[in-house]
């Protein structure tokens, strides 16, 4: 009955018996009555967001992990922000991955979660964990989607059949004004 279902790759596999997190997400989406998005977190590999018509993939940001306490909650908060503000799926994943990664760079939760400044700096650095072998294997299966969007640091925006590559810098240029506006409105803390 949920609009958004968010789980880890292990949880998606446990619920469906399907090892590929995209295929598992599609199965969960089909079973949902109102579900619009299924998001699967894959730790240091990144995350995927599946809707009825598309799949968005975002590799994780490479960071020096200090503490993972609060990372999942930070990720979820960013997903909620993207969903509520009707951001594109790939932009939502990019900000969620950045907020989760920036939180991992600090110690503990509460007041130590990522700041807007840390998230912005991390996104501008464009240090994505682009494991081509992992993503190619994941995307090589027969996926049921009209469009697949993949966030990349090195690719100029472009499309190859159903795979649409979007540069992280394009996403950053779209996100930062929205985040700054949200900060000024008091929605997002500094």
N, C-alpha and C positions, 0 to 999 in steps of 0.2 A: 504493500500500500504506500510505500515511500516514493517521493518524487526523485530522490537521489539515493543511490545505494553505494556505499563506499566501503571497500574491504581490501585486505591484502591478497596477494596471489595465492598464498596457501589457503586462505579462507574461501576464495573463489573455487579453488580445486576441490576442497572438502565438500562444498555445497553441491557441486555439479559433477564431480568425477572427471573433469576435463582439465588436462595439464596446461594447455595454452591459455594464458589469462585473457586474451582477447575473445577466443571462442567461449570460454567460461562466462565472460561478461555478457556476450551476446545471448547466451542461454538464460542467464539471470534476467536480462532485459525482456526477453520473450515471456518469461514467467511472471513478471511484474504486472500488476493491474494498472497502476498509475505511473510507473517508473519511467522517467525521461532520460536519466543519466545513470550509468554504472561506471564507477571509478575503481580501478584496481591499482593499488600501490605495490611497487616492486623494489622497495628499498633503494640501494645504491644504483640500480638500473634506471629508475625513473617511475613514470606512471602512465596509465592510459585512461581515456575517457571514451565510453561507447554510448552512442545514441542509436535510435532506430535507423538513421540514414548515414551515420558517419562514425569514424574512429579518429581520435586524436592521440598522438603519442608524444611524450616529452621526456627525453633523457634527464637524469638527475644532474644537479650541479655537483662538481667535485669540490669538497671542502675538507678541512681538518676537523674531524668530529671530536668534540670534547665531551658531550653528554647528549643522549637522545631523549631525555625526559622533556616532554612538551612538544616534541616534533610532530607527532601524529595529530594532536589537538590543534597545533598551529596550521598544519596542512588542511585540516577540516575547516578551520575558520576561513582560510583563503578560498577554499572551494565554495563555501556558503556565500562569501562576498561576491565571487564571480557569478554564481547562479542567480543571486538576488539582483545583481546589477546587469544581468543579461550579457555578460562578456562572452566572447567567442570561447569555444571549448579549449582550443590550444592556448589562448591567453590565460584562461583559468588554471590550466595545468601548470603553465610556466610560473605563474605567481605562487601557486600552492607549493610547487617544488622548491622555489626560492625561499619562501617563508619557512618551510620545514628545514631546509638546509642551513639557513641563517640561524635558526633556533639551535641546531646541533652544534654550532660553533661556540655557544655559550654554555654555562654551567647551571643546570636546574631549570625549573619552570617559573611560573608566576611573573615577576618583574624582569626576569632574565630572558624572556622570549625575544624573538627577533624584532628589531626596530625597523621602521621604514627606511632609515638611512642604510642599515646593514643589508636589507633586501635589495635596495637600489644598487648599491655597490656590487653585490654579488651578481645581479643580473647584467650589469654593464661589463663585468669582467668576462662574461660569456664562456666560462669554463665548464662546459657540459661534458658529461661522461658518455660520449658517443661510442658505444660498443657496437660497431657495425655488424659483427657476426651475430650477436644476440638479437638485434633488431631485425636483421635480414631473415633469420630463422623464424622469429615471431610473426613477421609479416608475410612469409612465404606460403603459409597455409591458405586454404581456400576460405577467405574471409568474406562474410556477407555484409558488404558496405558499399554505398555509392561513392563515398569519398574517404580517403585516409589522409589525414594531415599529420606531418611529422616536423617537429621543431628541431632546427639544426643551427649550429653556430657557423658553419663554413659554407653553407649553400645560399646562393642568391635565390630569391623567391622563384619558384618554378613548379611545373607539373609534369609528371611522367605517368601517363594513363590515369589510373585512379589515385596514385600517390602524389600528394601536393606537399612540397617542402616549403617551409616557412622559416625565414631567418630569425634567430633570436633577437637581432638588433631591430627588426621590424616590430616584433612583439613588444620589445622594451619601449620603442618610440610611441606605441599606442597605449601602453600601460602606465607609463610614468605620469602623464598629465591627469589620468583618471585617479591615480593614487594620491597625487598632490592635491587634487580637488577634494578627495575624500578626507585627506588630512586637514585641510582648511575648514571643512564642515564638521570636523570632530569625529568623523566615522572611523578613521584610521589614526592611531596615535603616532606621534613622531618617533 
